[in-house]
Amino acid sequence: MKNILVIGSTGQIGSELTNELRKRYGNDHVVAGYIHGAEPTGELKDGGPSAVADVTDPQGIATVVRDHHIDTIYNLAALLSVVAESKPRLAWKVGVDGLWNILEVAREQQCAVFTPSSIGSFGIDTPHDKTPQDTIQRPCTIYGVSKVTTELLSNYYYSKYGVDTRAVRFPGLISYKTLPGGGTTDYAVDIYYSAVKGETFTCPLRKGTYLDMMYMPDALNAAIQLMEADPSRLVHRNAFNIASMSFEPEDIYQAIKRYKPDFKMVYDVDPLKQGIAESWPNSMDDSCARKEWDWKPSFNLDSMTKDMLEKLAIKLNV
């Protein structure tokens, strides 16, 4: 990777990934792509070049790629799971039609493409514990359906046209830098904010609901490490299971209470979020990622909790 375009650079993953890529590859070599109404601000705006990069406008994307001599595209444009359920047509337009546009540009301009998939690409019929790399994928949400489609479409462009497509299936992502944007696993971010503010947390998922989760620094490393990996080692491409920790609400609650003994949590189950969560894996088998490109996370639940509480206390000035 020499010149990189991050599409969706102002989103939950994109804002942090853009800054991390600039640290590693140089500010001038990473373009923050955005859409009107979601312009970059602060460090993201001042730290390097930016350009309008709307996945529904392939000619605009092609112009940005040519003007900045882009060789790698991180396509992070998507609607998250809960939001997508209320806007299914838009979710498909952005997630699937948008990817098609990007892959066509990549084919013409010889770019590599990273498009994240998700634990949401699995469904109720999928084995829920240690979900295999290759298994049945029949999701019951438009978010999941679009993610399965992006995996297949990316593989198609690799096998038919030789486009260097790669992807990971992200678990729920937890970060102190950016607020969640409408996902099923958002509770695992919100709970830390409540703990730091001294508030009682209302959990929208039922006790005993296990989900795979990951701390954002590990997710960023995965996205970069995979694109840097030797292609000759990659048996799989779209998309790799990656895992870090699997927990249920009581686990994260108890982890926080080790540092905040007076913290309290109550339950008020959201049927939509609960239904989505129950269709997703409890934990994923990421042995293929570990074997093919040396994936290894750095954080577990306790080390993440300690860091989240410390960083949020500074951020919120409490």
LUMTITOR-887839 format. One record per residue (C-alpha): x, y, z; residue in three letters; residue number from 1. Coordinates in Angstrom, 2 decimals. Example, Ala and Ser with C-alpha at 12.3 -4.5 7.8 and 13.67 -1.06 7.14 Angstrom:
<nodes>
12.30/-4.50/7.80/ALA/1
13.67/-1.06/7.14/SER/2
</nodes>
This chain:
<nodes>
0.00/0.00/0.00/MET/1
1.36/3.38/-1.03/LYS/2
-1.64/5.66/-1.63/ASN/3
-4.84/4.80/0.21/ILE/4
-8.45/5.99/-0.04/LEU/5
-10.68/5.42/2.98/VAL/6
-14.33/5.61/1.95/ILE/7
-16.54/6.31/4.95/GLY/8
-13.68/8.00/6.78/SER/9
-15.95/9.89/9.17/THR/10
-17.71/6.77/10.46/GLY/11
-17.07/4.67/13.55/GLN/12
-14.27/2.59/12.03/ILE/13
-13.21/4.95/9.27/GLY/14
-12.28/7.90/11.46/SER/15
-9.89/5.83/13.55/GLU/16
-8.56/3.76/10.64/LEU/17
-7.73/6.87/8.60/THR/18
-5.68/8.35/11.42/ASN/19
-3.91/5.05/12.08/GLU/20
-3.06/4.61/8.39/LEU/21
-1.66/8.15/8.29/ARG/22
0.61/7.35/11.23/LYS/23
1.97/4.31/9.40/ARG/24
2.03/5.46/5.76/TYR/25
2.32/9.24/6.03/GLY/26
-0.35/11.93/6.14/ASN/27
-0.17/12.79/2.44/ASP/28
-0.67/9.17/1.37/HIS/29
-4.08/8.59/2.97/VAL/30
-7.17/10.33/1.56/VAL/31
-10.19/10.71/3.84/ALA/32
-13.21/10.03/1.64/GLY/33
-16.54/11.47/2.79/TYR/34
-20.04/12.36/1.65/ILE/35
-21.76/15.74/1.83/HIS/36
-23.24/16.21/5.25/GLY/37
-20.57/14.08/6.91/ALA/38
-17.47/16.16/6.29/GLU/39
-14.27/15.44/8.24/PRO/40
-13.43/17.74/11.13/THR/41
-10.58/18.26/13.55/GLY/42
-7.62/15.89/13.25/GLU/43
-9.26/14.00/10.41/LEU/44
-9.62/17.18/8.35/LYS/45
-6.31/18.77/9.25/ASP/46
-4.18/15.62/9.18/GLY/47
-4.15/14.98/5.43/GLY/48
-6.01/15.18/2.11/PRO/49
-9.75/14.61/1.89/SER/50
-12.19/14.27/-0.99/ALA/51
-15.86/13.60/-1.66/VAL/52
-16.12/9.83/-2.22/ALA/53
-19.74/8.73/-2.52/ASP/54
-20.13/5.02/-3.35/VAL/55
-23.27/5.81/-5.34/THR/56
-21.16/8.00/-7.68/ASP/57
-18.64/5.72/-9.44/PRO/58
-17.36/8.49/-11.72/GLN/59
-16.57/10.61/-8.68/GLY/60
-14.75/7.70/-7.02/ILE/61
-12.77/7.08/-10.22/ALA/62
-11.69/10.72/-10.32/THR/63
-10.44/10.63/-6.74/VAL/64
-8.54/7.41/-7.44/VAL/65
-6.86/8.89/-10.51/ARG/66
-6.09/12.28/-8.97/ASP/67
-4.46/10.78/-5.87/HIS/68
-2.84/7.76/-7.56/HIS/69
-4.72/5.41/-5.24/ILE/70
-3.65/1.75/-5.14/ASP/71
-5.72/0.58/-2.14/THR/72
-9.34/1.35/-1.23/ILE/73
-10.83/0.74/2.19/TYR/74
-14.57/0.64/1.57/ASN/75
-16.28/1.30/4.91/LEU/76
-19.54/2.70/3.59/ALA/77
-22.50/0.83/5.13/ALA/78
-25.55/1.19/7.35/LEU/79
-25.21/-0.62/10.67/LEU/80
-27.54/-3.45/11.65/SER/81
-30.33/-1.70/13.57/VAL/82
-30.42/1.33/11.26/VAL/83
-30.40/-0.92/8.19/ALA/84
-33.54/-2.74/9.35/GLU/85
-35.47/0.54/9.18/SER/86
-33.96/1.51/5.79/LYS/87
-33.44/-1.76/3.89/PRO/88
-33.44/-0.29/0.38/ARG/89
-30.84/2.30/1.34/LEU/90
-28.78/-0.37/3.12/ALA/91
-28.65/-2.39/-0.12/TRP/92
-27.93/0.66/-2.26/LYS/93
-24.96/1.68/-0.12/VAL/94
-23.65/-1.74/0.86/GLY/95
-24.07/-3.76/-2.33/VAL/96
-24.59/-1.39/-5.26/ASP/97
-21.94/0.86/-3.74/GLY/98
-19.44/-1.98/-3.55/LEU/99
-20.14/-2.91/-7.17/TRP/100
-19.22/0.63/-8.18/ASN/101
-16.00/0.48/-6.18/ILE/102
-15.00/-2.90/-7.57/LEU/103
-15.51/-1.64/-11.11/GLU/104
-13.23/1.33/-10.39/VAL/105
-10.70/-1.02/-8.79/ALA/106
-10.80/-3.31/-11.82/ARG/107
-10.14/-0.41/-14.17/GLU/108
-7.51/1.30/-12.01/GLN/109
-5.78/-1.83/-10.59/GLN/110
-6.59/-1.14/-6.93/CYS/111
-6.81/-3.52/-4.00/ALA/112
-10.09/-3.36/-2.04/VAL/113
-10.89/-4.04/1.61/PHE/114
-14.61/-4.27/2.44/THR/115
-15.45/-5.37/5.99/PRO/116
-17.97/-8.10/6.59/SER/117
-19.43/-8.93/9.98/SER/118
-20.65/-11.53/12.43/ILE/119
-23.99/-10.37/11.04/GLY/120
-23.28/-12.37/7.88/SER/121
-24.25/-15.52/9.80/PHE/122
-27.75/-16.58/10.78/GLY/123
-29.84/-18.77/13.05/ILE/124
-28.85/-21.95/11.16/ASP/125
-25.14/-21.25/11.61/THR/126
-23.28/-23.14/14.38/PRO/127
-23.22/-20.56/17.17/HIS/128
-20.20/-21.71/19.15/ASP/129
-16.77/-21.49/17.51/LYS/130
-18.46/-20.68/14.22/THR/131
-16.29/-22.18/11.44/PRO/132
-14.62/-20.12/8.74/GLN/133
-16.61/-21.93/6.05/ASP/134
-20.18/-22.72/7.11/THR/135
-23.81/-22.00/6.28/ILE/136
-24.64/-18.29/6.03/GLN/137
-28.36/-17.52/5.95/ARG/138
-28.79/-14.22/7.82/PRO/139
-32.24/-12.90/8.66/CYS/140
-31.46/-9.17/8.48/THR/141
-30.86/-6.92/5.48/ILE/142
-27.54/-6.00/7.08/TYR/143
-26.49/-9.65/7.08/GLY/144
-27.87/-10.35/3.62/VAL/145
-25.90/-7.42/2.22/SER/146
-22.73/-8.57/4.00/LYS/147
-22.96/-12.09/2.55/VAL/148
-23.48/-10.51/-0.86/THR/149
-20.41/-8.29/-0.48/THR/150
-18.33/-11.35/0.41/GLU/151
-19.51/-13.21/-2.69/LEU/152
-19.21/-10.19/-4.97/LEU/153
-15.68/-9.49/-3.76/SER/154
-14.70/-13.11/-4.38/ASN/155
-16.26/-12.91/-7.84/TYR/156
-14.15/-9.89/-8.79/TYR/157
-11.03/-11.64/-7.51/TYR/158
-11.65/-14.92/-9.35/SER/159
-12.95/-13.38/-12.60/LYS/160
-10.93/-10.17/-12.92/TYR/161
-8.00/-10.64/-10.54/GLY/162
-8.98/-7.69/-8.31/VAL/163
-7.11/-8.04/-5.01/ASP/164
-10.10/-8.15/-2.66/THR/165
-9.76/-8.95/1.05/ARG/166
-12.09/-8.76/4.03/ALA/167
-12.59/-9.68/7.67/VAL/168
-15.79/-10.47/9.56/ARG/169
-15.67/-7.92/12.34/PHE/170
-17.22/-8.77/15.70/PRO/171
-18.89/-6.01/17.71/GLY/172
-16.38/-3.18/17.99/LEU/173
-15.71/-1.18/21.15/ILE/174
-14.02/2.23/21.14/SER/175
-13.67/5.25/23.40/TYR/176
-12.93/7.61/20.51/LYS/177
-16.10/7.34/18.44/THR/178
-19.69/6.85/19.51/LEU/179
-21.55/3.81/18.13/PRO/180
-23.79/4.36/15.14/GLY/181
-26.79/2.07/15.44/GLY/182
-25.47/-1.46/15.86/GLY/183
-26.70/-4.42/17.88/THR/184
-23.50/-4.52/19.93/THR/185
-23.59/-0.81/20.86/ASP/186
-24.49/-1.69/24.45/TYR/187
-20.89/-2.77/25.02/ALA/188
-19.77/0.80/24.34/VAL/189
-22.66/2.56/26.07/ASP/190
-22.09/0.62/29.28/ILE/191
-18.63/2.16/29.72/TYR/192
-20.01/5.68/29.29/TYR/193
-22.60/5.01/31.99/SER/194
-19.96/3.59/34.32/ALA/195
-17.66/6.58/33.94/VAL/196
-20.53/9.05/34.37/LYS/197
-21.75/7.25/37.51/GLY/198
-25.10/6.34/35.92/GLU/199
-27.10/3.13/36.15/THR/200
-26.87/1.31/32.82/PHE/201
-29.96/-0.13/31.16/THR/202
-28.97/-3.17/29.11/CYS/203
-31.04/-3.83/25.96/PRO/204
-29.94/-7.48/25.66/LEU/205
-31.00/-10.40/27.82/ARG/206
-28.67/-11.88/30.43/LYS/207
-26.75/-14.78/28.92/GLY/208
-26.61/-13.31/25.38/THR/209
-23.06/-14.04/24.24/TYR/210
-21.53/-12.12/21.35/LEU/211
-18.05/-11.83/19.89/ASP/212
-16.50/-8.44/20.61/MET/213
-13.23/-6.67/19.85/MET/214
-11.42/-3.55/21.03/TYR/215
-10.91/-1.03/18.24/MET/216
-7.06/-1.06/18.30/PRO/217
-7.16/-4.78/17.47/ASP/218
-9.72/-4.18/14.71/ALA/219
-7.55/-1.50/13.11/LEU/220
-4.51/-3.75/13.23/ASN/221
-6.50/-6.54/11.58/ALA/222
-7.67/-4.30/8.73/ALA/223
-4.13/-3.12/8.05/ILE/224
-2.35/-6.42/8.66/GLN/225
-4.58/-8.30/6.23/LEU/226
-3.96/-5.80/3.43/MET/227
-0.21/-6.03/4.08/GLU/228
-0.25/-9.85/4.09/ALA/229
1.56/-11.95/1.49/ASP/230
-1.19/-12.86/-1.03/PRO/231
0.44/-16.23/-1.72/SER/232
-0.48/-17.34/1.82/ARG/233
-4.17/-16.45/1.51/LEU/234
-6.38/-19.48/0.97/VAL/235
-9.43/-17.46/1.97/HIS/236
-10.05/-13.83/1.09/ARG/237
-13.64/-12.72/1.64/ASN/238
-14.01/-12.86/4.50/ALA/239
-11.87/-14.04/7.42/PHE/240
-13.32/-14.75/10.84/ASN/241
-11.40/-12.75/13.44/ILE/242
-12.04/-13.05/17.15/ALA/243
-10.80/-11.53/20.37/SER/244
-13.29/-12.05/23.22/MET/245
-16.79/-13.45/23.67/SER/246
-18.92/-12.28/26.59/PHE/247
-22.47/-11.73/27.79/GLU/248
-23.79/-8.63/29.61/PRO/249
-23.03/-9.98/33.08/GLU/250
-19.39/-10.58/32.11/ASP/251
-18.76/-6.98/31.05/ILE/252
-20.74/-5.72/34.04/TYR/253
-18.56/-7.68/36.45/GLN/254
-15.39/-6.58/34.62/ALA/255
-16.39/-2.94/35.14/ILE/256
-17.33/-3.51/38.78/LYS/257
-13.75/-4.56/39.51/ARG/258
-12.83/-0.93/38.85/TYR/259
-16.19/0.70/39.68/LYS/260
-17.64/-1.28/42.64/PRO/261
-20.74/0.93/42.95/ASP/262
-21.72/0.60/39.29/PHE/263
-25.22/-0.78/38.68/LYS/264
-26.93/-2.36/35.67/MET/265
-30.58/-3.22/35.01/VAL/266
-32.24/-4.98/32.06/TYR/267
-34.85/-3.65/29.63/ASP/268
-34.69/-5.95/26.62/VAL/269
-35.11/-4.42/23.15/ASP/270
-36.88/-7.12/21.04/PRO/271
-35.27/-5.97/17.77/LEU/272
-31.73/-5.98/19.13/LYS/273
-32.30/-9.23/21.04/GLN/274
-33.63/-10.96/17.95/GLY/275
-30.65/-9.85/15.87/ILE/276
-28.18/-10.85/18.59/ALA/277
-29.67/-14.33/18.89/GLU/278
-29.14/-14.91/15.17/SER/279
-25.41/-14.10/15.45/TRP/280
-22.56/-16.34/16.64/PRO/281
-21.65/-16.60/20.31/ASN/282
-18.02/-16.98/19.26/SER/283
-16.07/-17.44/16.02/MET/284
-13.24/-19.79/15.07/ASP/285
-10.50/-17.55/13.67/ASP/286
-7.86/-20.24/13.12/SER/287
-7.68/-19.53/9.37/CYS/288
-6.79/-15.88/9.95/ALA/289
-4.16/-16.90/12.49/ARG/290
-2.66/-19.42/10.07/LYS/291
-2.85/-17.46/6.81/GLU/292
-1.76/-13.98/7.96/TRP/293
-0.69/-14.35/11.60/ASP/294
-3.71/-12.66/13.15/TRP/295
-3.47/-12.30/16.93/LYS/296
-5.42/-9.86/19.14/PRO/297
-3.73/-7.93/21.94/SER/298
-6.68/-7.17/24.25/PHE/299
-8.95/-9.30/26.41/ASN/300
-12.02/-8.18/28.38/LEU/301
-10.11/-7.07/31.46/ASP/302
-7.33/-5.15/29.67/SER/303
-9.90/-3.50/27.40/MET/304
-12.08/-2.52/30.36/THR/305
-9.17/-0.94/32.21/LYS/306
-8.14/1.04/29.13/ASP/307
-11.69/2.09/28.23/MET/308
-12.43/3.42/31.72/LEU/309
-9.15/5.33/31.88/GLU/310
-9.48/6.85/28.41/LYS/311
-13.16/7.76/28.81/LEU/312
-12.49/9.45/32.16/ALA/313
-9.99/11.71/30.38/ILE/314
-12.29/12.27/27.39/LYS/315
-15.32/13.13/29.56/LEU/316
-13.24/15.03/32.11/ASN/317
-14.71/13.18/35.08/VAL/318
</nodes>
